[in-house]
Amino acid sequence: MIKDSVYDLVTDDVFLRFPDVLPGSELHLKIEGLNPAGSVKLKTAVGLIEDAERRGLLSPGGRVVESSSGNLGVALAMVCAAKDYAFTCVTDVNAAPHNVALMRALGASVAVVDKRDAGGGFLGTRIAHIQRMLADDPLLVWPNQYANPANPEVHETRTAAAILAALGNVDFLFVGAGTTGTLTGCATYFRRVSPHTRIIAVDTLGSVTFGTAAGPRHIPGLGTSRVPEICRPDLVDEVVLVEETEAVRTCRMLARRHGLLAGGSTGTVFTAVQRAAPDIPPGSRVVALAPDMGERYLATVYDDDWVAARFGIDPTLPAVEALTRPQSPEKETPCSRSM
């Protein structure tokens, strides 16, 4: 494979099969982090920048600003560097230090906000910061991943299409919800091409995306404190909310039991699959999107002191076994619901 641009080095056909998670069924984890940007967000970044170019908003020497909890910021920094655009990422104190360092290494400027918004997160604060920057610089381009149709469109035409091209039939599809670009794009495609596929959105407890109560969140990637304009809950069959402590333990289980160093978003999605195991009929083909890898979480999710300080738990305890056992309806109610 020979490519002319670093942002074309996207692997869209890598799946890791897990034969022992869903008895009698197939689980395929779609690995999205094996590209230079390290996450599914490389496709998002390409889609957003190419959309701005098509609309005449960006020309050589242009300036771009975007809000990101980390992964899209890295991807945009990479694409903008390759296309000779100046890029500023507005992020927050939850961003992984590794991501911030990567963006700066790629020539981006990084602004870090530390005041929570009305929803208890930082998204509103980040967007307010961008709006002030736009008022000061009318030539600054904000792709706006939260409202731009180019975000879900790139995942409709690439991510979702690649799944069916590789596997032919999918009975259950688990997708994490951040901006909901990947989720909305995949759900749009499957509703049109494979309507029998059951779409499960995976979100973080404390996120307001699907109408649940706001709460503190410490792991970047999934969840919002403000509903994104591109969100389409009508396309989703079920929403599963996962506590961050569960995601941490799942990440560590995947690393030590399977040799897969997974990112926080991937751990969250995998937890949702484990929880759904008793309700998935034998013979089903299940796909779960793994948006990121774990190297950027070594100082957070995989750091015992960080986990203990944030969550008050001992992450070294073998508590992950509880995730594989069927839970009582009383325990499932606050963490999952049908749409």
Secondary structure by P-SEA (a helix, b strand, c coil): cccccccccccccbbbbbccccccbbbbbbccccccccccaaaaaaaaaaaaaaacccccbbbbbbbcccaaaaaaaaaaaaabbbbbbbccccccaaaaaaaaaabbbbbbbcccccccccaaaaaaaaaaaaaaccccccccccccaaaaaaaaacaaaaaaaacccccbbbbbbccaaaaaaaaaaaaaccccbbbbbbbcccccccccbbbbbccccccccccccccccccccbbbbbcaaaaaaaaaaaaaaccccccaaaaaaaaaaaaacccccccbbbbbbbcccccccccccccaaaaaaaccccccccccccccccccccccccccccc
